[in-house]
Amino acid sequence: MRLRHKPWIKAAIEELKDDYVYLGDAAKNKGQWHQLLGKETLAVEIGCGKGNFIVGMAQLHPEQGFVGVETQEEIAYYPAHKAQEQELKNVKIIAGDATDLEEWFEPGEIDMLYLNFSDPWPKARHYKRRLTYRDFLHKYKQLLKPGGHLRFKTDNRPLFDFSLVEFQEFGLEIIALSYDLHHSDYDNPVQTEYEAKFSALGNKINFCEAVFK
Ligand SMILES: C[S@@+](CC[C@H](N)C(=O)[O-])C[C@H]1O[C@@H](n2cnc3c(N)ncnc32)[C@H](O)[C@@H]1O
């Protein structure tokens, strides 16, 4: 996702620091997220973009805690601002890159991971950057509680096919799979920005849920 440079965001995001967003200091909450959010379960979305999903889920599930991770600070402002507008206390945003996940979370601290419309990195030589590549799966396994789940949505079929192979080779159990989520029986309570945009263009949405054993 690319945004036109908006110089005002730098000051605006500073105003949301700690209450709604962490800028380079999320590690101070390592092992404390359940307590901080006041919830027994913690769900994390990696690459949350402008936050329709993570903020929508936090609104829909006040009994759960949510953290959205977004590497572009200028984009991370938007979910944090949405959470502030809705006065949500059960969602925080980390402006940072998923390669640093172990700095922010303790092993076993996360109950559920969401990957929605992750960047596809279509060039073959960039496959290690895909968020479903096995090196990332190793991180997720460490940070998820035993038996934790990963839910993944994308309209990008080559990325989906690549991911299914990675999941299977890593030994994950696939417990849900659809190549057309919007015409399936699976629940899909909150759409992401990309999901709304690309399904409106007629793209089918692929979905799977996998369990780390
Ligand atoms: C294609 S957008 C999808 C946004 C949103 N999830 C949606 O479905 O509408 C992918 C987002 O993931 C972010 N992203 C990509 N790689 C990331 C990483 N390694 N760590 C954190 N965020 C990342 C990008 O900056 C971008 O905002």
The ligand as a Gaussian input file, in Angstrom:
#p B3LYP/6-31G(d) Opt

LIG

0 1
 C       -1.753000      -4.953000       0.763000
 S       -1.853000      -4.087000       2.269000
 C       -3.276000      -4.818000       3.070000
 C       -3.793000      -3.978000       4.198000
 C       -4.971000      -4.600000       4.980000
 N       -4.556000      -5.791000       5.705000
 C       -6.110000      -4.930000       4.064000
 O       -6.387000      -6.116000       3.868000
 O       -6.750000      -4.012000       3.567000
 C       -0.509000      -4.810000       3.158000
 C       -0.086000      -3.987000       4.364000
 O        0.879000      -4.728000       5.107000
 C        1.927000      -3.864000       5.494000
 N        3.127000      -4.707000       5.653000
 C        3.815000      -5.314000       4.656000
 N        4.853000      -5.999000       5.147000
 C        4.811000      -5.842000       6.496000
 C        5.636000      -6.292000       7.563000
 N        6.722000      -7.053000       7.319000
 N        5.323000      -5.948000       8.820000
 C        4.236000      -5.161000       9.060000
 N        3.419000      -4.684000       8.091000
 C        3.706000      -5.022000       6.826000
 C        2.026000      -2.863000       4.367000
 O        2.653000      -1.653000       4.761000
 C        0.562000      -2.663000       3.985000
 O       -0.035000      -1.615000       4.712000

